[in-house]
Amino acid sequence: EVDTLMKYLARFLKNEVGELNRNRVKMEAIGQIWRLPDAVQQQLEKTKAALSKNTGLTLILALSYGGRTEIVEAVRLAAAP
């Protein structure tokens, strides 16, 4: 299941960049991006770069994201010397 979803995500990022560009959409991603498959990470970076100069809406993708994980990471960073 997850592998198939990741393939769809990579395909979406590649195939929709033209449409997003035409609509001046900028894209960002939050979450544990490092946990995604390498191919998805690479396509995500390519797509973000291709859309980086756009000035319209910003599409924020929450990938490998969980609120609890974000809170734990924030507390760890705050507690670090």
C-alpha positions as CSV (number, residue, x, y, z in Angstrom):
1,E,0.0,0.0,0.0
2,V,2.6,2.5,1.1
3,D,4.8,1.8,-1.9
4,T,1.9,2.4,-4.3
5,L,1.0,5.7,-2.5
6,M,4.7,6.8,-2.8
7,K,4.7,6.0,-6.5
8,Y,1.5,8.0,-7.0
9,L,3.0,10.9,-5.0
10,A,6.2,10.9,-7.2
11,R,4.0,10.7,-10.4
12,F,1.8,13.6,-9.2
13,L,4.8,15.8,-8.4
14,K,6.2,15.2,-11.8
15,N,3.0,15.4,-13.9
16,E,1.4,18.3,-12.2
17,V,4.3,20.7,-12.1
18,G,3.2,22.4,-15.3
19,E,-0.3,23.0,-14.1
20,L,1.0,24.3,-10.7
21,N,3.4,26.6,-12.6
22,R,0.7,28.0,-14.8
23,N,-1.3,28.8,-11.7
24,R,1.8,30.4,-10.0
25,V,1.6,27.9,-7.1
26,K,4.7,27.6,-4.9
27,M,5.2,24.3,-3.0
28,E,6.6,23.5,0.4
29,A,6.7,20.2,2.4
30,I,6.6,19.6,6.1
31,G,7.2,16.4,8.1
32,Q,9.9,13.8,8.2
33,I,10.8,14.0,4.5
34,W,14.0,12.0,5.2
35,R,11.8,9.0,5.8
36,L,10.3,9.0,2.3
37,P,11.9,6.8,-0.5
38,D,14.9,8.5,-2.2
39,A,13.0,8.7,-5.5
40,V,10.2,10.6,-3.9
41,Q,12.6,12.9,-2.0
42,Q,14.4,13.7,-5.3
43,Q,11.2,14.4,-7.2
44,L,9.9,16.5,-4.4
45,E,13.1,18.7,-4.5
46,K,12.9,19.0,-8.3
47,T,9.3,20.1,-8.1
48,K,9.9,22.5,-5.3
49,A,12.8,24.1,-7.2
50,A,10.7,24.4,-10.4
51,L,8.0,26.2,-8.5
52,S,10.2,28.2,-6.1
53,K,9.9,31.5,-7.9
54,N,6.1,31.5,-8.1
55,T,4.2,34.2,-6.2
56,G,0.7,32.8,-6.0
57,L,-0.7,30.4,-3.4
58,T,1.6,28.1,-1.4
59,L,0.7,24.5,-1.4
60,I,2.1,22.8,1.7
61,L,2.3,19.0,1.6
62,A,2.4,17.3,5.0
63,L,4.3,14.1,4.3
64,S,5.3,11.5,6.9
65,Y,3.8,13.9,9.3
66,G,2.3,13.4,12.7
67,G,1.5,16.0,15.3
68,R,2.8,14.0,18.2
69,T,6.1,13.5,16.5
70,E,6.4,17.2,15.8
71,I,5.8,18.0,19.5
72,V,8.4,15.4,20.6
73,E,11.0,16.8,18.2
74,A,10.3,20.4,19.3
75,V,10.7,19.4,23.0
76,R,14.0,17.7,22.2
77,L,15.3,20.7,20.4
78,A,14.2,23.0,23.2
79,A,15.9,20.8,25.9
80,A,19.2,20.3,24.0
81,P,22.1,22.3,25.4
